[in-house]
Amino acid sequence: MKEIAKTYNPKEFEDRIYAFWMEKGYFTPKIDPEKQPFTIVIPPPNITGQLHMGHALDNTLQDILIRWKRMQGYAVLWIPGSDHASIATEIKVLDTIREETGLTKKEIGREEFLKRAWAWKDKYENRILSQLKKLGSSCDWTRTRFTMDEVCSRAVREVFVSLYEKGLIYRGDRIINWCPDCNTALSDAEVEHKEQKGHLWYIKYPIKGEDGYVVIATTRPETMLGDVAVAVNPDDERYKDVVGKTLILPLVGREIPVIADSYVDPSFGTGAVKVTPAHDPNDFEMGTRHNLPFINIMNENAIINENGGKYKGLDRYEAREKIVEDLKNLGLLLKVEDHVHNVGHCYRCDTVVEPLLSKQWFVKMEPLAKPALEVVKEGKIKFVPERFEKIYINWLENIKDWCISRQLWWGHRIPAWYCDDCGHITVSRKDPEKCEACGSTNIHQDEDVLDTWFSSALWPFSTMGWPEETEDLRYFYPTDVLVTGYDIIFFWVARMIFMSLEFMKEVPFKHVLIHGLVRDAQGRKMSKSLGNGIDPLEVIEKYGADTLRFTLVIGNAPGNDMRFSQDKVELSRNFANKLWNASRYVLLNLTDNDTNLYTEGLTIADKWILTRYNNIVKEVTENLEKFELGIAATKLYDFVWSEFCDWYIELSKPVLYSDNLEAKKVTKSVLRYVLDNTLRLLHPFMPFITEEIWQNLPHEGESIMIAEWPKYKEELDFTEEAKNAEIIMEAIRTIRNLRAEANVSPSKKAKVIVTVENENYVKMFEVGTNYIMKLAGASEVVIETDKSKIPHKALSGAIEGGLVVLPLEDLIDLEEEIKRLNEERQKVISEIERAQGLLNNENFVKKAPEKVVSAEREKLEKYTTMLKNIEERLKLLKS
């Protein structure tokens, strides 16, 4: 037989095993009409650096599902790839250019910039993909995609042109979110709103030709330079007489009207608001309704432009200070109040976003949002956990048109050409040579690129070759599960759904498995500023990929944030060690390559472990089907550590160290069978260690990752014998505890008396005598039905069906033993009262599942018997 190394060292085999899987082509599925496909597309990581702990969690969860389904016999495809991440990557590349050359974006030029951006992509994409491999990700690397590769670019072009032809993409002047630092438009989803302390400035706007004035309240006095009206609610009695009058805009001197609009909230400030259509989305709507002019007072860097008069050239915040000072000097600032409000920030650089009037490209959302809402409401797509549907539905029900143009160079360039002669816009699937309207060759392409999320929205089908009708698309689409964080439900999930419905006429996936963030041990979000980030590659280097994976998944519940701590890493590492050492024990005791399970002549311990293993198969599979991966991992941990390693291996020793060759053959077969199949159950969670051990076990097949997933087998369910085995183990535990309490040396053998209530228990303990002798340090085991024969000076403990007694003569303090039994009696009485309370509650008995009610009745019966035994023992000791 093969023998694995004495100590668990993942560095010795993880890379070797991954190379073996790659060489065999296990990750690349064949299109097989006889098999059911199972597909996942990876949330493509940005090419801006390296994987962080959130990526490690996301990809571990995906790989668990992928490996599980592969073992279940599905044709499994996991498509890997990366995202070009327009804004983030452009910032990184420009920083590098600045450091290396000292040149600005305009100075280096578009062509040279793009050359450097593609070099960046090659470097960091390769790094990210190699990191995914270190994690053990079983992606089909032959199908790797990039959001700007030729295949995905063709899909982007087709979608843009198609939506434009349908009237769902248009170009127009709208208020957009502008980042003055990134110098680009942002969609609503790319703006993070944060509560911020600010002020409300109350400013007097004089009425033309009168001594009076209207007071407005504003949080942004600098934008008053672009005011074109003051608005009040038409039902506000305070302003009935001023509607239609003209005001003089302070500092500027422009005449502006007072208008009535139902949008105005009479309870905010004074009930009168300034209207700045070029710098506020709600004011834009009012300006459109009332046919007001639009005056833009800022440039793309949030610097006041020529429309700002004497404030031209000032930063927006410098202008605010100067304007407030000038208003105060003119006696036009009535008062200033503290005010807390939500302020939009760029999701990338955290700069305060500026609403600006700008000519941009938009997707008309209403026709696309409606079917995307219906498929979730009808259950065609299910969120796990279900509560995240609310976020999705709320966003789509309140969605505005999507601004898709970005003032960047890195990304999919907008396929629109402007005619310099007639002004016509040509949108085309192929680069045009002339204007489609007038035939002029004086045309130029739009300088802007598309929002990153535009190409990401096509990911489930663009990765499979759409718009071509490829074999992959016919067989593997739609995908089955999307695994992603809750922070990009509206960024990405919603957009994939409405784009897939529009172009594939099918949902892109059936389930959306949402996970939370990975936080530090104190529950804080990992960030550079806090310095609490943990590099997953460092954890892999020190502890191995399996340890990292198991740490990330054990106890992890869908949708919930998780805490990552050194203690959890150590727990997972210790678990891997435990599994390794147990496997060494099994391998050292196997003497041939026999892979049969022999069920004739099974011991009570064999039947117990087979029953427990059988139940674990069912429980792990059921939890994986419900996407409760954390519960499945916890159940495996408990089974391997407590039941297989701590108990069954010990229970197997009396047989393996005996001279009974037939019994040894049976127990060896059980050890091998349970270990083999437990490794299969563990494989999706810990792929490397399970493969390494499995390859050294007698087995059939090339690799554990293509071995059959275990199934529940009725013939391996020995419920009654398993229960009897647990009572024997309870007796062993109790004896060990009693010995520890009395400080009895482990080497000292002690007589054990087991008092039982009926013949059934006599037979059971007769079967268990050998186990008690070997595992509880008994010199002999005496089974008694006559409790009067129990010596007074003894330690005792209640178990189901009886009492275990250690006659320790001079090793026991009689008073201490009475005290201990009284304490135990109180605990048992508490359990009886608890069970009785539940069973006397009509609501509990009627509404709780029958299984739960029956379990409580069994507990009551068990504790009642235990109380009876304790009280009888107390009576004897006190006599």
N, C-alpha and C positions, 0 to 999 in steps of 0.2 A: 504493500500500500504506500501511496505518496504521503509525505509528511510536510505540513506547512511550517514556516519559520516559528521559532519559539515566541517571538514578540511581534505584535502588530505594528508594521511600519508601512503606511500607505505609499511612501515614496518609492518603495521597491517594486510596486506593481501597477499603480494607477495609470501612468503614461503607457506602459506596455499593454495593458488591457484595452485602453482606448484605441491604440494603434491596431490591435487585433480586431476590434469591432469594425473599424474603418476598412481594414484590408478585406474583411469578409463581406462588406457591403450591406450590413444589417440595417443601416439607417435609410437605405434607398428602397422604397417599396415598388413592387411591380403592379401594373394595372391588371387586376384579376377579377373578372366578372363573377367568379365563384365566391369571392370574399366581399365582405362589407367594408367600405372605406371608413377611416376615421382620420380627420384632418384638423390640424391647428396651424394657424399662421402666427409667427412670433410678433409681438409688438416690437417693431424694429428700433433698436437702440440708436440714439443719435451718435454721429461720428465726431463727437466733440471731446473725447478723452478715453476713459476706460469705464468698465463696469463698476457700479456701486452696489451696496447691499440690497437696494430695492430691485435691481436687475437680477441679482442672485436669487432672491425670493421668487420673483416672477417666473424665471426660467426653471427653477427647481419644481415649482408647482406644475408647469407645463410638461416637464420631462417625466414626472411621476405618472401623469395621465397617459402620456404617449407610451411609456414602457409597459404600463398595465394593459393598455388596449392591444399593444403588439403581442403580448403574451396570451391574450384572449383570442388571438387568431385573426384580428382585423388587418386590412391592408393600411398600414399607418403611415401618414405623411405629416411631418412637421417642417414647415417651410421657414428657413432662417433668412435673415437679411438685416439691412441697416437703413437709417433715414438720413437724408442730407441735412435736415435741420437748418433751414435757411438762415434765420437771424443768428442763432447760437454759433453756427460754424463760421459765418461771415465775420462775426466779432472776433473769434479766435484767430482766423487767418489774418485779419487786418492788424491785430495786435502783434502777430509774428512778423508781418511785413514791416511794421513800424520799428520793432526791435532790431531787425536785421538790416534794414535799408534807410530808415528814417523818413520814408516816403509816405504820403497820404494815399487814400484810395484813388482820388482823381489823378494824382501824379503818376501812380503806377499803371493806371489804365485797365480797362475791362479785360482785355485779352491776357495780360500778364497775371492779373488777379485770378482769373479762372484757372490758369495753368497751375498756379500755386494752390488753389482750392482743391483741384483734382489730386494733386500730390498729397495734400493733407488727408483727403478721403482715403487714398490707397494705404497710407500709413496707419491711420486710426481704425479703419474698417478691419484691416488684418489683425490688429491688436485685439479688438473687441471680439472678433470671431474666434481667435485662439483662446481667449479667456472663457468664452462659452464652452469650448471643448474641455478646458481644464475643469470646469464645473461638472462635466459628464453629460452635457446636453446631447441627446441623440437625434439631432436635426439631420435632414437630408441635405448635406452640403453641396450635392450636385445641382440642387435647385436654388442656390443662394441668390437672392435678389437685392437690389439697391434701388431706392426710390427714384434715382435719376439714370438708371441703366436704360439700355435701348428698349427693352420690353416694357418697362413701366412708363417710359417717356412716351411711347406710342399710345398707351392707354390714356395718359393725361391729355395728350393732344386731341384724341378722339372725343373724350368727355367734354372738354372745353368747347370744341367746335359744335358738338351735338347740342349741348345746353344753350349755346348762343343761337343756333338755328331754331331752337324751340322757344326762344324768347326768355329763357330762364337765366341767361347771363347778359348783363347790360353794363354800360359805362355811363356814369353820371356824377353830378355834383351832389355830394352828401356830406353830412357831418360824420367824420370818422374818428376813431381813437388814434392819436398820433404820439409816437414815442420820440421826444426831442433828442434822446441820447442815441437810440438805434437808428434814428432818422428813417422811420418807416411807419406805414399804417399798421394797425393791429385789428383783429376781429374782436368782437365783444368777449369771446371765450378766452382771449389772450390778455384780458385785463383783470387784475386781481384787486378787488375792493377791500380797503382796510379802513377801520374806524380811526379817525384822526381828530385831534383837538385843533380847532380853528377859531374864527371869529365871524360875527355878523356885523357888517358895517352899515349903519343907517345914514343914507345920503339924501340931501334935499335937491330935488330937480325943480328949478323955478318955472312957474307958469308964465308963458309969454304974455306980455301986456298986463299982467296983474302983479300984486304984491305977494300973492300966495305961492305955495310950492306943494309938490307931491313927494312924500318920503318913501324911498324904496329901501329894501334890505337885501344885501348881497354877500356871498362868501368870497367873491372874486372881483374886487373893485377894479383891477387892471383891465378887465374886459369891457368896462363901461366905454372905453374909447371906440368900441365897435357897436354901441347901442344904436338901434334904429327906432325904438318905441318903448313905451311903458305900458304894461298890460295889467288889467284888473278883471275880477270876475264880474260878469254881467248882472249877477244877483246881489252884488255887494252894495248895499245902500249908501255906504260911506263915499262911494266914488261916482254916484249917478250923475253928479253935476260936472265932473271933470272929463268924462269920456268924450272924445272928439276934440278936446282942447289940445293946444300945442305946448310942449315943454322945451326949455333950453337946456341942452345937454351940458352939464358942468365941465369946465376945463377945455371943452372942444368948441362949444358955441353952436353946435348943430341943432336945428329945429327938428323935434321928433314928436309924433302923435301919441295920445293916450288911447289905447284900444281896449275893447272888451273881449275876453276869451274865456270859455268855461274851463280851460286847462288850469287856470290860476287858482291856487288854494288860498282862500281868504284868511285862513288861520296862520299862514306862514308869514313871519315878519309883520309888515304893515298891511299885507294884502295886495300891495302894488309891487310888481316885479319888473326889472329891466329886461328888455328883449334884445338878445345878441345872436341873431340867427347863424352867424359864421363861427360861433364858438360854443354852442350848446345844442345837443340833439333835440330837446323839447322846444327850444326857441326856434330852431330850424323849421319844425312843423308849424309853429305859429306864424313864422315869417312867410311860409309858403301859403298858408290859409289866408293871410291878410295882404299878400302881394307886396311885402316889404323888401327893401334892398338888403343885400348881403355884403358886409364890410369885414374883410379879413385884416386883422391888425397884427398878426404874428407870422414870422417865417418858420421854416422847418426846424430851427434850433430853439424855438420859443423865445426869440428876440423880437421886440416890437419893431414893425416895419414902418414904411413911409406914411401909412394911414394913421399912425399913432402920434403925429404931430411932433411936439417937442420931446416926447418920450422915445422917439425913434432911437434904436441901438441899445436900449436897455433890456436886460434879461427880464422875464415876466415877473419875477419876485422883486427885482430892483424897482421895476416900474410900479409895482403895488405900493411899496414903501413911499416912493416919491408922490404918487397920486394921492394917497391917504394924507400925507403931509400938506400937499397943496390944498386939498379939500378943507382940512382943518384951518389953514391960514385964511381961507375965503369964508369961513363960517358956514360951510355947507355940510360938514360932518356932524350929524346930530348926536350920535352915540355909537359905542362899540360894545358888543356883547360876546361873551365866550360861547362857542358853539361846537358841538361834536357832530361830525358828519362822515360819510363814507367817501373816500377818495380813491380813484382808480390809479393803479400802478402797473407798469409794464411787467409782464410775467417773467421776462428774461433778466432785465437789468434793474428793476424796482424803481425806475424813474417815474415821477408823477406824470400820468398821461394827459395830453392836451387835446380836447375836442376841437377839431379843425374842419373847416369847409374845404373839401378837396375833390378833385375829379379822380374817381377810382373805378375799378371793376367790381361788380357785385353779382352774387347768385341770389335769385329770387327764391325765398325759402318757403313761402306758404304752400305751394303745390308739392314740394318735396317732403315737408314736415308731416303732412296729413297721413300718408300711408305708413311713414315711419312710426307714428304714434299708434296706429291701428294694430300693427303686428305685435307690439308689446302688450297692448291692452287685451288683445285676443289670445295671448299666450303662445304665439308662434316663436317668440324669443323670450326666454326666461332669465331674469337676473338672479344670481345667487350671491348674497342673500336678497330676498325679494324687496326689501326696503329701499334698495337703490333704484328701483323703477321710478320712485317719486322724483328723484333728481332728474332723471332722463325725461320724464313726462313734463315736469314743470318747465324745463329749459325749452323743449320743443313747442310747448303751448304758448310760450312768451317770446319766441324767437323773432329776431329781426333779420333783414337781408344780410347776407354774409359778404363782408368786404374781403375779396380774395387777392387783390393786388398788393405787392410789397415793393418798396423802393430800395431794392437790393440787386446785387448781381449774381449771387449764388442761389440757384434754384431753376425751376422750369420757366423759361422766358415766355411771356404771354404771346400767343400766336396771333397777334393782331398787327396789321401794317397800315400806316396812315399815308394818305396821298398828299404830297406837298402842293399839288396843283388844285385838286377839287375838294380835298378834306375828307373824302370817303374813307371808311374803315373797312379793310378786307380781313376777315377772319378765315383762316384756311388750314386744312389738314396737311398741306404741303406748302413750303415757302414759296410765295408768289413772286413772279418777276415783274408784274405790272399791276396797276390799279384795276380791279374788276369793274369799276364804274366808268372811268374815262380812258383807260388804257395807258395812262402815263406810267413811265418807269421811275418817276421821281417818288419813290415810296420808302418809308423807313419803319423798322419794327419798333413796337413799344419797348421802352427801356426796362420796364418793371418785370418782376418775376411773380409767380403764384405763391400764395400762402403754402407753407410746408404741409399743412393738414389737407390741402386739396389733393395732393398725390397720395398721402397716407390713407385718405378716405377710400381709395380704390384698391387698397392692399389685398383684400381677400380674393379679388379676381384678377387684378393686374399681374400679380405674382404667378398666376397660372397661364399667362399668355394672352388674355383678352386684350384687344378685340378679336383676335383670331380664335376660332372655335377649336381649341386644342384638346387632345385626349385627356390631359390632366384636368382641364376645366369640366369636361363631360363627366369624369369619374369622381374627382375629389371635391367638387363644389356642389352644394354649399359646405362650408367647414362645420365642425361640430361644436367646439368650445372656443371662446375667446377668454384668455386669462389676462387681466389687467388691473391696474390700481384705480381706486375711486376718483382720483384727481383728474382723470382724462375721459370721464364719461361723456361730457359734451364736446371736448376737444376732438375726440377720435371715434368713440363708440357710436354716437348718434350719426356722425357723418358717414361712417362705413355703412350703417343701416340704410340711410336714405339714398346713398349712391348705388348700393347693391340692388335695392328695390327698383330704382330708376333704370339701371342698365342690365341687370341680370334677371329682373322680374322675380327674384327669390330673395329670401333673407340670407345674409352672409354667414350666419352661425345660429345654432339653436339655443345655446346657453352662453351667458356672460358671467364668468366667475370673477367676482371682485375680491381683491385682497387689500389689506391696509398698508400702512407705512411701516418700515422697520425703524424703530426708535432705539435710543440707547437704554442702558440699564435703569436710568432715572425717568424714562418715559419722554425724553426730549427728542425732538426731530434732529436727525443727524445733519450737520451743516459744517461748512468750512469755518464760519465765524465762531462757532462754539468749539471747534477742534475736536468734535466727538465722533467723527466719521470713522468707520472701520473698513479697511480694504479687504474685500472677500478673498482676494488672491493671497494676502498675508495669512489669513486663516487656513486656506488650502495648503499653503507651503508648510505651515507648522503642524496642522492636525489632519490634513487630508480632505478631499472633496466630500466624502461621505459624512464626515463629522459636521462640516458646514451645512450640508443639505438637511441632515437630520435635525440640527439645531434650529434651522429656519422653519421646519414644518411641524415639529412635535408641539402639540398644544395650540397650534395656529388655527383660528376660526375664520371662516370666510368673512371678508368685510371689516375685520377688526385689525387695528394696529397691533404690532407685537414688539416686545422688548428683547433686545439682543444683549446678552450679558456673557461674561467670561464663565460664570457658573453653568450656564446652559451649554456652552461649548464643552466644558469639562464633563458634564453629564453625558453628552453625546459621544465624546471620546471614550469615556469609561464603558459606555454601552458597546461600542465597537470592540474594545478590548475584551469585554465579557463574552461577546459572540465568538471572537477569535479563539479565546482559551477553551471555550466549550467545544468548538469545532475540532481543536487539537485533541481533546479528550476522545471525541467520537472517532476521529481518524486513527488514533493510536490503538483503538480497540477493534477496528475493522481489519479483518485478515484476508479478505478476498474482494472481488469486484461484483459480488452478488447485489442486485438492485431490487430483489423481491421483498415484499412485506409479508411476513409469515404471521397468520392470525390464529393458528392452532397453538394452544398452550400459552396464550398471553397471560402475563401476571396481572394482578390488580393495578399495579403501577403503570404497566404498559397500556392497559385499557383506559386508565385515567388520562394519560398524556395524549393518547389518540383522540379521546373525546374532547379534551380541551383544544387540541390542535384543530379538530374538525369545526368546533364552534368559532375559533379565531378566523378560519377561512371564510365562514359566513359573515362574521362581523366586519372584517376588513373589506370584503367585497361590497357589502351593503353600504358602508361608509364612503368608499370610493365612488360608488354610484350616486351618492347624495352630495358629492364634492366635499365631504367632511374629511379632508386629508389629514388634518391634525389629530382627529379622534382615531383614525385608522393607525397612525404612527404610534400613538400612545398605547393602544391595545397591543400592538406588536411588541413594543418596549416591555410592557408588563408581562406578556406571555414569555418572551425570550428570557428576560432577567429572572423573574420570580418562579415561573412554573417550569420552564425547560432547564435552565441552568441551576437555579437554587434547589429545585426539588427533584425533577426527574433524573438528572444526572446522578444525584446522590442516591436516589431510589434504585437506580440501575446497578450500582456497585455491588450489592450483595449477590446479584445474579452473575455479573461479569467476573467476580472474583471467586465464584464457586466452581465445582467440578462438573456441573450439569451441562453438558455440551449442547443438548437440544434447547434448554432454556436460554443459554447464552446466544445461540443462533437467532432465536426469536427476538430477544431484547436488542441485539445488535441491529436486526432488521428494522426495529421500531426506531432506534436512535437515528439510523441513516435516513429512514423515510421522513421522520418528523423534521430533522435538520434540513434535508433536501428541500422539502416543500415550504418550510419556514423561510429559507433563503429566497425562494421564489416570491413569497409574499413581501419580503423585505427589499427585493431587487429594485423596484421602482424608486424607493426612497434612498437606498444605499447601493448603487449599482456596482461599484468597484469591489468592495470587500465580499459581496455576495458572489460575484463571478470568480474571484480568486479562490474562495473556499470551495465553491461548487465544482470547479475544474479539478480539484483534488479529491473530491468525493467520487465513489462509484456512481456513474450516471449514464444516461442515454442522451445523445444529441451533442451539437457542437458548442452551444453557449446557453447560459441561463437566460439570456435576454430573448431567446426565441423558444425557450422551453414553455410547456403548457402551464397556464395559470391554474393553481389548485382549485378544485371544486369540492363542495360539501358532499360527503358520502354517508348515507344513512347507515351502512354496515359498520362504520367506525364510531357509531354513537353507542357507547356503553354507559348510559346514564346512571344506572343503579350502582354498578361497580365503581364508577368515577366518584359518586357521592360517598361510598364506603371508604375509598382511598383518601378522600379529603378529611374524613373523621379520624383516620389513622394519622394523617399528617397533623391534624389538630392536636392529637394526643402527644405526638413527638414535640411539637412546638411548646405545648404546656409543660412537658417534662423538662425540656431545655430551660424554660423560664424559671421553673421551680428550682432547678439546680443552680441557676445563676443567682437567684435570690438568696440561696443558702450558701453561696460561695463554694460550692462543691467543685473540686478540681476536675477538669475535663477527663483526666486519666483515671479518676476514681469511678469504678463501676458501682452502680446502686441497684438494689432490687426495686422493681416497679410492680405495683398492684393495680390492676384495672378492674373496677367494680362496674358491672353492667346490669341492665334492667331485664333483658330477656335473651332467649337463645340465639336470636338473629345477631345480636351484638357479640355474643360469645364466639360464633363462627367467624364473624368479621375480624375480631381482634386476634383470633387464632391465626388467620391468614396474615395479619399484620405484625405478628410477634417478631418475625425475623427483621422487619424494617425497624421496629422499636429497639431491638437489641443493638443493631448496627448504628442507627442514627441518633439514638437518645442515650447512649452509654449505659444500657441496662445490663446488669449481671444476670438477671432472669426476669421473665414477665409472668406474673401469676394473674389469671383471670378469675374473678370471684363474682358470684351472684348474691352471696351472703355478706351484707355490709357490716354485720356485727364483728366480722373477723378483721376489720381494719384496725391497726394499732393506733393508739392515741397520739403517740409522739411521731408525727409524720407531716410532711408537706403534701398538700393536695390541691387539685385544680379540677373544676367542673368542665366536662366536655359533653358534646351531644351523646345521649344514651348512657352516660355514666360519669365516673370520676376516676382520675388517675392519682395514685397515691405513692409517695416516696417515703418509706419508713427510714428515717435518717437517725434514729436513736438520739445520740448526743449532739447531732448537728442542727437541731431545731430548738428554737425558743418557743415554748408552748403559748405564752401570752402574745408574742408577735404573730404567731400563726392564727390565733383567734381574731386578732385585730385585722389581719390581712383578709381573712374570710368575711368578716363583717363589712369591710370596704367593698369586696367583690359582690357581696349580697346586695349592697345599696345600688351598685351599678346595674345589676341584673333587675332589681325592682324598678329602676328608672326605665329600663328598656321595656319591661312588661307594661308599665303605666303608659308609655308612649304608644305602644302597639294597641293597647286597649282603648286609648283615647281616639285613635284613628278608626278602629273597628266599631266603636260606639257612635261614630259620627255618620249619620245617615247619608249626608251628601257625599262623603268619601266612598262609602260602600256602593252607592248608586252610580256615581260619576267616574270613579277611577277604573282603569282597565281591570278585568277579572284577574289577569296575571299578577298585577300589583297587589290586589286585595288578598289573593291566595298566598302571596309571599309574606304578607303581614301576618296572616293566620299561622303560617308555618313558624315565623319568628316567635310569635306569642307562645306557641306550643313548646318550642325549643327552650326559650327563656324560663318558662314555667317549670319545666323539668330540671333545668340548671339550678333554679332557686330551691327546689325541693331537695336536690342533692347537697347543696351548700348548707341548708338548714339542718339536714340530718348529720352532716359532718360536724357542724358547730355543736350540736347536741352531744355528739360522742366526745368531742374534745373537752367539753365543760363537765362531763359526768365524772 
